[in-house]
Amino acid sequence: TLEPTAPAWELLCPGEDIVLAVEGREVGEDGTLLLEEASAQGGPCRGLRLKLEWAFRRRAPGETLNMEVMRKGERRQVALPLVRASPLVPADPLDSERLGTRPEYLIVGGLVFVPLTEPYLTEEYGDDWAGCPSRLTYLAQHGLKKEPGHQVVLLSDVLACEFTQGYEAYMRRVVKSCDGEAVQNLERSE
């Protein structure tokens, strides 16, 4: 799966590109690579094949993976820079603090908005997320960023005042649009 925010998105075309080789190792029709390391007896491991993702997982972010792909009948070489996965729902929201960003929230007229994170789900629904709405669980486990900075924004709390009466029914829901415009993250919502 290619993330729309990953460098591979601009280098490869899913559905059009066929990966032929990775780092000089031929990719089989079943999407596996032949493992050519020495066995315990000192000879080559014959017939042992690993899934293609093995080649990606054994490399660190920042390294480059050389691939040969075929697109529309033409072979071409692709130097694919590897980056750390950037999940739509972060497991560690403090990553941004380590990079110099403060915790994120937005309060407007007594409504409190936050980005969806795994610690938020754990705080609200417990360690096993029992009772967590399926749409939030799905976003946490399978959501992909559409662009850099994309976040799932939630109405997390409603402060009691005359202007917010009735909004409690919308707590813990994803905010999809504001004033007719799609909400991409908290920064663009201000």
Disulfide bonds with the S-S distance in Angstrom:
none
